[in-house]
């Protein structure tokens, strides 16, 4: 996560997920037949406004 203030009432935030784009298993059900793969390389940019 990186954040940059834009002024007194706003800032910009950048979140990066799975920076090295590695394959991994996020979860497995009890019997092991199904699994949820991890999130691929992705980013989310957010503008936070305070008032």
Secondary structure, DSSP 8 states (H G I E B T S, - for coil): -EEEE-SSSEEEEEEEESTT----EEEE-TTSS-EEE---SEEEEEEEE--
